[in-house]
Amino acid sequence: MTGATTAPGPRGAAVGRRIGIGLMYGLFRPRVLGAWRVPTAGPVILAVNHAHNIDGPMLMGTAPRPVHFLIKKEAFVGPLDPFLRGIGQLKVDRTTVDRTAVTQALGVLENGGALGIFPEGTRGEGDFASLRAGLAYFAVRGRAPVVPVAVLGSTERAGRLIPALPALRSRVDVVFGDAFDAGDGSGRRTRKALDEATLRIQGRLTAHLEQARRLTGR
């Protein structure tokens, strides 16, 4: 039995990836671009924009590696709680400094896993306009490169039967960018260093999103 602060192992996330592949490719038509840019091994952070609830599952089903996502605790209700835990996802309380979630996320990176993060902290316009400092902390503290990911098309057309989901068989583009180091190479984790890293990350993510929109025409 793993403790509350123990990072989930890769097996559950691998199961989650298989489920994601089946659901996302069964319900929609994902077009994946640049997946080869994701490092094949070692710690990595996938930083994805967040405009629709489907964006997380879409990344889980299209990423070339199993992903452990930091997910708001409000999603862990009823049967979803053991299910999400079982597929290696991490519950985070966004109203406070959730030390358990931080420890588990760093553990994922220390074990050479892929950590999925919505840098904006919550669903919004999905344009990376407002970033929280958490991504910079994990990137610098976990010594993990960041791969920007743009999910485009998930909000264009709502489904007729289930309006909360994109239209069935609609095309959703998932564009992976080049991996980059968020830190300045010094290893410093001061407030100033993390603020600078956050600005550095925001610039790279915004540039990737603009490039992805030009590439896909969305």
Secondary structure, 3 states (H helix, E strand, C coil): CCCCCCCCCHHHHHHHHHHHHHHHHHHCEEEEECHHHCCCCCCEEEEECCCCCCHHHHHHHHCCCCEEEEEEHHHCCCCHHHHHHHCCCEEECCCCCCHHHHHHHHHHHHCCCEEEECCCCCCCCCCCCCCCCHHHHHHHHCCCCEEEEEEECCCCCECCCCCCCECCCCEEEEEECCCECCCCCCCCCCHHHHHHHHHHHHHHHHHHHHHHHHHHCC
